[in-house]
């Protein structure tokens, strides 16, 4: 004898992500060999240089961004200092 209808599962609705924002990336284990440590330091230094150069280039093209160094305002300051001396 059937007592009643079957109960539906609670989790059948649309799923939403619990945490907003970026997901944590994969963890990196620091290298132990000296050659790999030197290589990692060199890569970090070169990457930082490329990023700063790119930001400076973008600031020069935009010219109106105050957050980035190297815009039109910085050029005016440099030209004013050179001409005054």
LUMLO-6259 format. One record per atom (N, C-alpha, C): residue number from 1; residue in three letters; chain; atom name; x, z, y. Coordinates in steps of 0.1 Angstrom, whole numbers, plus 5000, padded with zeros to 4 digits. Each point is the difference from the previous one (the first is absolute). Layout:
BEGIN
   nufi   romar   vexba   gulo      u      w      v
    NUM     ALA       A     CA      X      Z      Y
...
! end
This chain:
BEGIN
   nufi   romar   vexba   gulo      u      w      v
      1     UNK       A      N   5008   5000   4988
      1     UNK       A     CA   4992   5000   5012
      1     UNK       A      C   5009   5000   5013
      2     UNK       A      N   4996   4991   5009
      2     UNK       A     CA   5008   4999   5012
      2     UNK       A      C   4994   5010   5010
      3     UNK       A      N   5009   5008   5006
      3     UNK       A     CA   4996   5010   5009
      3     UNK       A      C   4998   4994   5015
      4     UNK       A      N   5008   4991   5004
      4     UNK       A     CA   4999   4994   5013
      4     UNK       A      C   5010   4989   5002
      5     UNK       A      N   5000   4994   5012
      5     UNK       A     CA   5009   4988   5002
      5     UNK       A      C   5014   5005   5001
      6     UNK       A      N   5010   4990   4998
      6     UNK       A     CA   5014   5003   5001
      6     UNK       A      C   5004   5003   5014
      7     UNK       A      N   5010   5009   5002
      7     UNK       A     CA   5005   5003   5014
      7     UNK       A      C   5011   4990   5003
      8     UNK       A      N   4999   4995   5013
      8     UNK       A     CA   5010   4990   5004
      8     UNK       A      C   5013   5008   5005
      9     UNK       A      N   5011   4993   4999
      9     UNK       A     CA   5013   5006   5004
      9     UNK       A      C   5000   5001   5015
     10     UNK       A      N   5007   5010   5005
     10     UNK       A     CA   5000   5002   5015
     10     UNK       A      C   5010   4990   5007
     11     UNK       A      N   5010   4995   4993
     11     UNK       A     CA   5011   4992   5006
     11     UNK       A      C   4997   4985   5000
     12     UNK       A      N   4988   4995   5000
     12     UNK       A     CA   4998   4986   4999
     12     UNK       A      C   4999   4993   5013
     13     UNK       A      N   5001   5007   5012
     13     UNK       A     CA   4999   4994   5013
     13     UNK       A      C   5013   4994   5004
     14     UNK       A      N   5000   4994   5012
     14     UNK       A     CA   5013   4994   5005
     14     UNK       A      C   5010   5010   5002
     15     UNK       A      N   5013   4997   4996
     15     UNK       A     CA   5011   5009   5002
     15     UNK       A      C   5006   4998   5013
     16     UNK       A      N   5003   5011   5007
     16     UNK       A     CA   5007   5000   5013
     16     UNK       A      C   5014   5007   4998
     17     UNK       A      N   5010   4995   5007
     17     UNK       A     CA   5013   5007   4999
     17     UNK       A      C   4999   5014   5006
     18     UNK       A      N   5006   5009   4994
     18     UNK       A     CA   4999   5014   5004
     18     UNK       A      C   5009   5002   5013
     19     UNK       A      N   5012   4996   5000
     19     UNK       A     CA   5008   5002   5012
     19     UNK       A      C   5002   4987   5008
     20     UNK       A      N   4998   5001   5013
     20     UNK       A     CA   5002   4988   5008
     20     UNK       A      C   5015   4999   5004
     21     UNK       A      N   5004   4988   5003
     21     UNK       A     CA   5014   4998   5004
     21     UNK       A      C   5008   4994   4989
     22     UNK       A      N   5013   4999   5003
     22     UNK       A     CA   5008   4993   4990
     22     UNK       A      C   5003   5009   4987
     23     UNK       A      N   5001   4994   4989
     23     UNK       A     CA   5003   5007   4988
     23     UNK       A      C   5015   5004   5000
     24     UNK       A      N   5003   5011   4993
     24     UNK       A     CA   5015   5003   4999
     24     UNK       A      C   5007   4990   4992
     25     UNK       A      N   5012   4996   5004
     25     UNK       A     CA   5007   4990   4993
     25     UNK       A      C   5008   5005   4988
     26     UNK       A      N   5007   4992   4993
     26     UNK       A     CA   5008   5005   4989
     26     UNK       A      C   5012   5008   5005
     27     UNK       A      N   5003   5010   4993
     27     UNK       A     CA   5011   5009   5003
     27     UNK       A      C   5013   4993   4997
     28     UNK       A      N   5010   5003   5008
     28     UNK       A     CA   5013   4994   4997
     28     UNK       A      C   5010   5011   4996
     29     UNK       A      N   5008   4998   4990
     29     UNK       A     CA   5010   5010   4996
     29     UNK       A      C   5013   4996   5007
     30     UNK       A      N   5006   5009   5007
     30     UNK       A     CA   5013   4997   5007
     30     UNK       A      C   5011   4997   4990
     31     UNK       A      N   5008   4990   5004
     31     UNK       A     CA   5011   4996   4990
     31     UNK       A      C   5011   5010   5000
     32     UNK       A      N   5006   5001   4988
     32     UNK       A     CA   5011   5010   4998
     32     UNK       A      C   5014   4993   5001
     33     UNK       A      N   5001   4987   4997
     33     UNK       A     CA   5013   4993   5001
     33     UNK       A      C   5003   4998   5014
     34     UNK       A      N   5013   5001   5003
     34     UNK       A     CA   5005   4999   5014
     34     UNK       A      C   4998   4985   5005
     35     UNK       A      N   5002   4991   4991
     35     UNK       A     CA   4998   4986   5005
     35     UNK       A      C   4986   4997   5004
     36     UNK       A      N   4990   5006   4993
     36     UNK       A     CA   4986   4998   5003
     36     UNK       A      C   4997   5007   5013
     37     UNK       A      N   5006   5012   5002
     37     UNK       A     CA   4997   5008   5012
     37     UNK       A      C   5005   4992   5012
     38     UNK       A      N   5012   4994   4999
     38     UNK       A     CA   5005   4992   5011
     38     UNK       A      C   4991   4988   5003
     39     UNK       A      N   4996   4994   4989
     39     UNK       A     CA   4991   4988   5001
     39     UNK       A      C   4987   5003   5007
     40     UNK       A      N   4994   5012   4997
     40     UNK       A     CA   4988   5004   5005
     40     UNK       A      C   5001   5003   5015
     41     UNK       A      N   5012   5007   5004
     41     UNK       A     CA   5002   5003   5014
     41     UNK       A      C   5002   4987   5008
     42     UNK       A      N   5007   4990   4995
     42     UNK       A     CA   5002   4987   5007
     42     UNK       A      C   4987   4993   5001
     43     UNK       A      N   4991   5000   4990
     43     UNK       A     CA   4987   4994   5001
     43     UNK       A      C   4992   5006   5011
     44     UNK       A      N   5000   5013   5000
     44     UNK       A     CA   4992   5007   5010
     44     UNK       A      C   5005   4997   5014
     45     UNK       A      N   5013   5000   5002
     45     UNK       A     CA   5005   4997   5013
     45     UNK       A      C   4997   4986   5005
     46     UNK       A      N   5001   4990   4991
     46     UNK       A     CA   4997   4986   5003
     46     UNK       A      C   4986   4998   5003
     47     UNK       A      N   4991   5007   4992
     47     UNK       A     CA   4986   4998   5002
     47     UNK       A      C   4996   5006   5013
     48     UNK       A      N   5005   5012   5004
     48     UNK       A     CA   4997   5006   5013
     48     UNK       A      C   5004   4990   5011
     49     UNK       A      N   5012   4994   4999
     49     UNK       A     CA   5004   4990   5010
     49     UNK       A      C   4991   4988   5001
     50     UNK       A      N   4995   4995   4989
     50     UNK       A     CA   4991   4989   5000
     50     UNK       A      C   4987   5004   5007
     51     UNK       A      N   4995   5012   4996
     51     UNK       A     CA   4987   5004   5006
     51     UNK       A      C   5001   5002   5015
     52     UNK       A      N   5011   5006   5005
     52     UNK       A     CA   5001   5002   5014
     52     UNK       A      C   5002   4987   5007
     53     UNK       A      N   5007   4990   4994
     53     UNK       A     CA   5002   4987   5006
     53     UNK       A      C   4986   4993   5001
     54     UNK       A      N   4992   5001   4990
     54     UNK       A     CA   4987   4993   4999
     54     UNK       A      C   4991   5006   5011
     55     UNK       A      N   5000   5014   5001
     55     UNK       A     CA   4992   5006   5010
     55     UNK       A      C   5004   4996   5014
     56     UNK       A      N   5013   4999   5003
     56     UNK       A     CA   5005   4996   5013
     56     UNK       A      C   4996   4986   5003
     57     UNK       A      N   5000   4991   4990
     57     UNK       A     CA   4996   4986   5002
     57     UNK       A      C   4985   4999   5003
     58     UNK       A      N   4992   5008   4993
     58     UNK       A     CA   4986   5000   5002
     58     UNK       A      C   4997   5006   5014
     59     UNK       A      N   5007   5010   5005
     59     UNK       A     CA   4998   5006   5013
     59     UNK       A      C   5004   4990   5011
     60     UNK       A      N   5010   4992   4998
     60     UNK       A     CA   5004   4990   5010
     60     UNK       A      C   4989   4989   5001
     61     UNK       A      N   4994   4996   4988
     61     UNK       A     CA   4990   4989   5000
     61     UNK       A      C   4987   5006   5007
     62     UNK       A      N   4997   5012   4997
     62     UNK       A     CA   4987   5005   5005
     62     UNK       A      C   5003   5004   5015
     63     UNK       A      N   5010   5008   5003
     63     UNK       A     CA   5003   5003   5013
     63     UNK       A      C   4992   5011   5006
     64     UNK       A      N   4988   5002   4996
     64     UNK       A     CA   4992   5010   5006
     64     UNK       A      C   4998   5013   4992
     65     UNK       A      N   5007   5001   4989
     65     UNK       A     CA   4999   5012   4992
     65     UNK       A      C   5010   5011   5005
     66     UNK       A      N   4995   5011   5004
     66     UNK       A     CA   5008   5011   5005
     66     UNK       A      C   5007   5008   4988
     67     UNK       A      N   4993   4999   4988
     67     UNK       A     CA   5005   5008   4989
     67     UNK       A      C   5014   4995   4995
     68     UNK       A      N   5001   4987   5000
     68     UNK       A     CA   5012   4994   4995
     68     UNK       A      C   5011   4997   5011
     69     UNK       A      N   5012   5004   4997
     69     UNK       A     CA   5011   4997   5009
     69     UNK       A      C   5004   4985   5000
     70     UNK       A      N   5004   4996   5011
     70     UNK       A     CA   5005   4986   5001
     70     UNK       A      C   4990   4990   5006
     71     UNK       A      N   4990   5005   5007
     71     UNK       A     CA   4990   4992   5006
     71     UNK       A      C   5004   4996   5014
     72     UNK       A      N   4991   4995   5008
     72     UNK       A     CA   5003   4995   5013
     72     UNK       A      C   5004   5011   5009
     73     UNK       A      N   4995   5012   4999
     73     UNK       A     CA   5003   5011   5008
     73     UNK       A      C   5015   5003   4998
     74     UNK       A      N   5004   5000   4988
     74     UNK       A     CA   5014   5004   4997
     74     UNK       A      C   5010   4989   5006
     75     UNK       A      N   4995   4987   4999
     75     UNK       A     CA   5009   4990   5006
     75     UNK       A      C   5001   5001   5015
     76     UNK       A      N   4989   5004   5007
     76     UNK       A     CA   5001   5002   5014
     76     UNK       A      C   5010   5012   5004
     77     UNK       A      N   4999   5010   4992
     77     UNK       A     CA   5009   5012   5002
     77     UNK       A      C   5014   4995   4998
     78     UNK       A      N   5003   4993   4990
     78     UNK       A     CA   5014   4995   4997
     78     UNK       A      C   5005   4991   5011
     79     UNK       A      N   4992   4991   5004
     79     UNK       A     CA   5004   4991   5011
     79     UNK       A      C   5002   5007   5013
     80     UNK       A      N   4991   5010   5003
     80     UNK       A     CA   5001   5007   5012
     80     UNK       A      C   5013   5009   5001
     81     UNK       A      N   5004   5005   4988
     81     UNK       A     CA   5012   5009   5000
     81     UNK       A      C   5012   4991   5001
     82     UNK       A      N   5000   4988   4994
     82     UNK       A     CA   5012   4992   5000
     82     UNK       A      C   5002   4994   5014
     83     UNK       A      N   4989   4996   5007
     83     UNK       A     CA   5002   4994   5013
     83     UNK       A      C   5004   5010   5011
     84     UNK       A      N   4996   5013   4998
     84     UNK       A     CA   5003   5010   5010
     84     UNK       A      C   5014   5004   5001
     85     UNK       A      N   5007   4999   4989
     85     UNK       A     CA   5015   5004   4999
     85     UNK       A      C   5009   4989   5004
! end
